[in-house]
């Protein structure tokens, strides 16, 4: 039976982060990309609770001019964490140009490349500051594959991957985050649409379907089921040829 005790979940998640760092990076910093939305804000806040604000580092990565970059700055200042700002536009444009000389790029390629460059940037900074990278994806996004493979889908540890958007928001409120970070409309910053506009259903509808089996309209249910089915590979280890030298 579904149950969610936000206080207990927060406590257990904080303890889990501490235990993970004890085993996999004792003394290391937690490093993560900061968008100023619920996922990066809650992940950062959990890491601060677990490790202390001096052991958490944010990375802000506009691609040219980012109209809502102030959310990211405000979140870092609210939590009292160090942050670095790296504008990735030149790197992204360089790759666009280099590949474009050989073949035309699809729109999907253009939408996903900045996310991959951002994760490359986060890892470069993490490796330079004795860090471990926090993944910020949640269960709702992962369920329908709303992440970029080798972009925001990766990391060294993931506090939110088993929690729905509804639950992540509850944790944010329990941790005392200002409402503007919790309810900031999730926008990928690339195609100008919100996540829910791109998906064709709301996270509230998706969360009720995941946790309670409450089906949305037939059209939305079909879309959710299809996205879940075709994106399962993103949540699995890369398949390898099962060669056995002893056979």
N, C-alpha and C positions, 0 to 999 in steps of 0.2 A: 504494500500500500504506500502511495506517495505521501511523504511528509517532508517538511522543510522548516527547520528551526534555524533562523538566520544567525542567532547568537552562537549556537553550537557549531554551525558550518564555518563561521568566521574563525572561531577559536581553533577548530581542527585544521583549517587551511593555513593559518599562521604557523601552527606547530609543524605542519607538513613542509612548509617552505624552510623553516629553520632546520629541520631534519635533513631535507634535501641538500642544503648548503653544507651541513656538517659532513655529509657523505661525499659530496661531489664538488665542493669548492669552498672549503673552510677558509674564512677570511676574505673571500672574493666579494665583489660588488654585484648587485643585480642591475642589469642594464636593459632598457626597453625603449622602444619608440613611443613617443607621446603625441596623441592626436587631440587630447582634451575631451574625448568622448568617454562614455561609460567604461568601456573595456580597459583601455590603457589607464584611466584614472583609478579604477578599482584595483587593477593589478598593481599599480604603483603604490597605492595606499596599503594593500596587503603586505607588500614587500617592506614598506616602512615599518609597519607593525611588527613584522617578523625580524627584521635585521637592523632597524634604526635608520633614520633619514640620511646619515652620513655614508651608508652603504648602498644607496640607491641612486642611480644616474639615469636621467632622461635624455633622449635624443630627439630633437625637433628637426623635421626634414621637409621643409617646403619645396615644391617644385616650381621655382619662379616666385610669383606673388601668391601667397595663401591668405585669403580674406579672413579666415578664422584662426590664424596662428596665435592670437591673443589668448584663446582658450588653453592652448598648450603651455604658454608662459605662465598664465594664472595658476594652472594646476601645479606646476613645479614650484612656484612661489608659495602656494597654499600649503603644500606638503613640506616645503623647506629643503628640497633636494637640488643637488647640482644638476645642470643640464648643459648640453652643447647643441648649437644650431648649425646644421649643414644643409646648404641649399643644393639639391641634387639635379637642378635643371641642366647644367652643363654636361654632367655625366649622362643623363638620359638623352639629351639632344645628340651627344656624340655617338651613342649606340644607334639611335634612330638613323643618323646620317650614315654611319658605317654600314649598317645592314641595308639601308635604302639604296645604296650604290649597287647592291647585288640583286635585290628583289623587293617588290612592294610589300609593305607591312600591313597586316590586317588591323582593323579597329581593336579587336581583342588583344592583339599583341601590344598595341600602343597603350591600352588601359592597364595591362598587367606588368609591363616593364618597370614603371616607377616603383611598384610594390617590391619587386625583386631588387632593385637598386637600393631601396630603403633598407631592406634586410641585410644586404651586403654592407651597407654603411653602419648599421647597428653592430654587426659582428666585428667590423674593423675597429670600432671604438671599444667594444667589449674586450677585444684581444689586447688593446693598448692600455686598458685601465684595470687589468686583472679582474675581468667581469665574466658573468654568466648571463645569457640572454633569456629574458622572460617572454614567452609566447603570450599573446593577449586574446586569442580566439575563445569564443564561448561555444557551448553545445548547440545552440540554435543555428549559428552560422555554419558550424561544422556539419550539422545534420543535412543541410541542403547545399553543401560545397561552396558556401559564399566566402571563399578565401582564395588567395593566390598561391599556387604550389611553388615552393621555394621563395615565397614572399612572406606575407603575414602568417602563413600556415606553419612556420617553423619556429624553433627556439630550443633552448636547453631544458626548460621546465615550464609547466603550464598550470597555473592555479585555477583557470576558469573553464577548461575544456569539458568538464562534466556538469556545468551549470548553465541553465537557460538565461536568456536576456532578462526575463522577469526576476530570476533569482539574483543575477548580477546587480540589478538595480537595487534590490532589497539589501544586498551586502553594502553597496555604496552608501545607502542611507544609514545603515547601522554604523558604518565607520565615520559618519559625520561629514561626508563630502557635500559641498554645496549642490543644490538641485541643478544648477546650470550644467554641471559636468555629467550628471546622471541622465538628464533628459535632452542633451544636445542631439539634434537630429543626425543619425549616422549617415554620413555622406562619404563616398570613396574619394572625393576630391579630384576625380579624373574625368568622369563623364557628366558631372553636374546634376546627377539624380541622387535621391536618398536610397539607402539599401532597400527599403520596403517598396519604393517605386520600381526599382530594378527587379525585385523578386516577384511582385504581383500579389503579395499578401503581407499581413502585418506580423511582427514578431509575437504579438500577443496571441494571434490565431495559431501560429506555429507552436508556441509554447504549450498552449492548451492541448494541441494535438499530440505533442511529444509526451507530456506528463499525464494527461487524463484520457487520452484517446478520443477527445472531443473533436469530431471531424468538422472542418469548415465546409464551404460549398463544394459540390462535386468537382467543379473546375479547379478550385484551389487545392483540393486534396490530391487530384491527379498531378498537378504541378509539383506539389511538395514531394509526393512519392517518387516521381520521375527524377527530380533533382537529387533526392537521397540515393536512389539506386545508381545513377550514373556517376556520382561523385564519391562513392564509398572508397574508391582507390586512393583518394587523398588522405584517408585516415589509416591506411595500411602501410606496412613496410614494403619497399620495392620488391617485387617478385624476382626470384633468381632461378636460373636453370638448375634443377635438382640432380646435378652430376654426383655420382658416388663412385670414387675410384676403386672401391672394393667389390663392385659388381661387374 
